Amino acid sequence: MKPRIVIFAPYPKGTAPSQRFRFEQYLPLLEKEGYEIVYESFLDAKTWKLLYLEGNFVKKGLGMLGSFFKRAISILKLKKADILFVHREMSHVGPPIFEWFVSKVLRKKYIYDFDDAIWLPNYSEVNAKVHWLKGYWKVNYCMKWADQLTVGNDYLAQYASSFNSNITVIPTTIDLENHHNLITDYNHSPIVIGWTGTQTTLRYLEDLVPILAELEKEHDFIFRVISNEKPQFNLKSLDFIPWNKATEIKDLATFQIGVMPLVEDQWSNGKCGFKALQYMALGIPTILSPVGVNTKIVKDGKNGYLCSSPEEWKTRLVELLTDVEKRKLIGQQGRKTIVEEYSVKANFGKYLEVLGG
């Protein structure tokens, strides 16, 4: 009988993309391999829903206190043979007291997993006044005390190597069988140029808006944004769809062109290219900024496009808007890349190696 894996995650199961696409989609496969899975989220569903709403500070505070108590109880219930897997942090706020207790007092080993430059401050406007409670500095200690690290890309691995040499790079991956199992309609008219993301990343679209406004004068298309907040862009082509987990893949598959503009900075370099991976998995030809892992995922002109200047963005958008065969070719090559390098099936063995299976 294989040991049980105790997962310490920030959010309730099935709620956060970081968790869903880093490790949750592997859990059924691990159970088939004989592992017992115990999932311990820091926040409960009620507190998680309150977290990004205005106000409610008393309820948020009480929810946090309850979360700390629940986490302490779950740690005290650990068994000797348990494999501990920590995603991002054992507590959503505060110092790394639980990681310290597990490693220094209980003398237990844990695997530490992350997929962003989480040592850098990154927060929503709703919680800007209390963001310091996150304790971003604790990430370095979480890495140092861990037995091994699993990270989403080489940039993260390079940073982490100063604190821990036992590192495995496992990209954020796509489940092509049970989740991203649709293909875009290349012949749809009008063509849909699409983007998906949260309100905190809408700012990356600002440099693309003037280009789209210029293209509107000569081409008929829809610019579709899937997010949890409606953007305030002055575009006649703008179409907003609220993000919905139940319809996520169906909504994404309406895109004929996927875009992922980014600004070059430490945070962007730490990102794992998830938008691009989603688009490409659905056969959607993708245009990205050549930032961070994007340059590893995409081979320019073969399975997608990398664009640095407004002129390049406009040229590639026009090319895909006017050439259906080019859309098919780039889209199908992009999906092939996901199948071979960024799918759950292609990466499951890496998790088994980390777990000692």
N, C-alpha and C positions, 0 to 999 in steps of 0.2 A: 504494500500500500504506500503510495507516494504521500509526502507530507502535505499539509494544507498551506495555502498561500493566504496570508492576511494582508489585504490591501488597505493602506491608509491614504485616503484621497480628500481633497478639500470639499468637494461638492457631492450632492446625492447622485447615485448612479443614473446614467442616461440623460444628464442635464447639460454638462459642459463639453463642448467640442474637444477640448484638450484631453479630457479623459476618455471620451467615446472613441477617438481615433488614435490615441496612443496605446491603450491597453484593453479597454472594455470589450472591443470586438474580438479579442483573442480569448476571452474567458470561456466561451463554450468549447473552444478547441482544447484548452487546457483541461477542462473537466473531462473531455473525452480521453485525454491522456492519463486520467486517473487522479488528477489533483483536486483537492477540496478547496473551494474558494470562499473566503470570508471577506466581505466588503464593508469597510468601516469609513463612512464619510464624516468629516468634521462638522459640517453644517447639516442640519436637517432640512427637509423640504420647505418648511414654513419660514425659517430664518433665511434660507437662500433666496426665496422670493422677495423678502423684504430688503435684502442687501443693497439693491441698486435703485430703490425707490427713495424719493425725497422724504426727509424727516424720519419719523418712527425710531428716533434714537433710543428711547427707553426699551422698546420691543427688540430692537437690534442688540442692545446691550444684554438684555436678559437671555436672548437667543444665544449669544456668544458665551455667556457664563454656563448655560446648559451644555453647549458644545464642548467646552473645556472639561466639564465633569464627565460627560459621556466618553470623551477620548481617554481620560485617565482610567476609567473603569475598563475600557477595551484593552489598554496596555497591560493592566494588572492581570487580565485573563489570558495573556499569551501563554502558549505551550512551548515546551523546550524545543521541539523539532520544527516549529513554524518557520516558514520563509516569509520575511517581511519585505513588502514592496511599498515604498513611499513615493507618491506622485506629488511633486512640487513642495509640499510641506505637511507636517503633521498637525499644525494648528494654523488657522487662516490669518491670525494676527499674533503679535507678540514675539518674544524670543524663542529660540529652539529648545525649549525646556523638555519637550517630549523626546526629541531626537537625542538629546544629551542623556536623559534618563535611560532610554533603551540601550544606547551604546556604552555608556560609562557605568551605570548602576546594574542593569540587567545583563550587561555584557553580551548582548545579542547583535548579530550582524543584520544589516538591512541593505536592500537595493534602493538607490535613490534615482528617480526618473524625472526629467524635465525637458521641455520642448520650446522654451523661449529664453531670452536673456532676463530671467526673473530676478537677477540681482540688481537690475535697474528699476527705478521708480516708474510705475505705469498704473494709472488709476483713472476712474471716471470722474467727471465733474461733480456728480452727486456726493461722492465720498472724499472730495479733495481736502477738506478740512481735517480729516482724520486718517489720511493715507499713511502718515508716519507710523501708525500702529502696526502696519504690515511688517515692519522690521526687515526690510530688504537685505540688510547686512547679514542676516542669519543664513542665507543660502550658502555662503562660503563654508560655514561650519557644518551644515547638513552634508555638503559634499565631502568635507574632510573626515567626518566621523563614519561615513558610509563604507560598507565593505566593497561595493562596486557601484558604478554609475551607468545608467542608460540614458543617452541623450539623442536629440533629434537630428543633429547635423554636425559637421566638422568644426564650424565656428564655436559652437557650444562646447565641443570636446576640447578644443584648444584652450579655451578659458578654464575649463574644469581641470585640465591637466596640472595646473599649479597647486591643486588641492588634493588630487587623487589620481593615481596612474592606472587604476583598474577601470577602464572606460570602454563601453560598447556603443557604437553608433547604430541606432535603430531608427530609421526614418518614420515620420508619421505616415500611416498607411491607409489604404482604401480597401474596403470589403466589396469586391466586384460581384460576389454571388448573392449576398443578402441585402446589400444596401445600394451601392452605386451600380445598379444593374439595368439602366436605361441608356439609350443612345439618342443624341440630338437628331432632329429632322433637318438635314442640310438644305432642303428645298423650301423650307418654310418662308412665307412672305407675308408681311415685311420681315426682314432679318432683325433678329434681336441681339443687340450688343448687351452683355450682362455683367454685373458685379454683385458679389455677396460679401457681407461682413457686418460687424457691429457698429454702433454709433461712434465708438472711439477710433475707428479706422476710416470713417467716411472722409476725413480730411485728406486722405491720399488721392481722392478723386478730384480735388480742386484744380490741379494742373491739367486734368483731362477734359474738364468742362468746356473751356474755350475751343478746344479741338473739335469736340462733338458739336458745339454750336456752329462752327464753320462748316462741318460736314452736313449738317441739317439743310443747308442752303442748296446742296446738290444731290443729296441721296435721301431715300426714304427708308427709315429704320426706327426701331424702338430701342431706347436705352433703359433697360430694366434693372432696378436696384432691389435686392432682397436684403432686408435688414430689420433691426428692431426699432428703428427710428426713421421717419420719412425725411429724406434730404431736401434742403431748400435751394435747389439749383434752378436757374433760369433757363430751362431747356424745354422746348415743345415736345421733344421725343421722350421725355422722362415718364417712366411708368414704375410705380412703387408697389412691391408685394411684401407685406409683413412676414418676417421669418416664422415658419411654422414647422416644427419637427416632423409632424405627420405628412406634410406635403413637400418637404425640403428637396428631395431628389426629383420629384415630378416638376417642381418649379425651376430647378436648375437646368433640367433637360430642355427647357424652352429656349435656352440661349443657343444661338448659332455662332457667336463669338464671345469668348470670355476675356476679361481684362483684369490685370492686377498691377496697377501702378504703385510704386513705393518711393520713399525718399531714403537716400543712403544715410544710415546712422547705426549706432550700436544695436538698438532695438530691432530694426529691420534686418540687420545681418544675423540676428539670432533666430528669426522666424524660420519656419520649416516649409514654407511654400504651399500651405494647405489649400488655399484658393485654387492655385494652379493644378494641384493634384486632383481636386474635385472636378474642375472643368475637363481636364484631360481624360479622367476616368469615364466621362460621359461622351467622349469623342468630340468634345468642343474644341476647336482651334483656339489657342490661347496666346495672348500678347502680355508680356511681363516687363517690368523694369529689371535690368541686369544687376540685381542686388542680392547678396548672400547666396543662399542655396539655390535660388532661381537659376543661376548660371550652371549649376550642376544638373538640375532637372531637365532644362531645355537646351537643346542644340539648335542654335538660331537658324531658322529657315528649313529645318528638318522635321522637328516635332512640336514646334512653336516658334514664337518670335520674341526677341529681346530688343527693346527699344529704349534709347537714352534721351532722345531729343523730341520736341513736338513734331518736327518734320518726319522723323522716323515713325512715330505713332500714327500720324495722318496717312503716311504712305502704306503702312501695313493694314490699317483699318480699311482704306479704300480697296486694297488688293483683295481682302477677304469679303468685303461687301459686294464686290462685282464679279467674283470668280468662284462659282460653286464647286468646281473640281479642286481648286486650291483649298477650299474649306474642308472638303472630304479628305484630301491627302494629308494635310497637317493634322486634322482631327484624329484620323485613324492611326497615324504615327505616334501621336500623343498618347492615345489609349494603349498602344503596344508598349510604350515606355512604362506605363503604370502596371500592366500585367507582369512585365519582366522584372521590374525593380522596386515598385512602390505598392504592391498589393499585399494583403494579409497572407496569402498563400506563399508569396515569395520571401516573406520575412519571418514566418512563424518559427522556423528553425533557430533563428537568432535568440528568440525568447527562451526556447528550450535549452539552449546552451547556457544562457545566463542563469537559468533556474537549476541547472545541473541535471536536466532531464535527458 
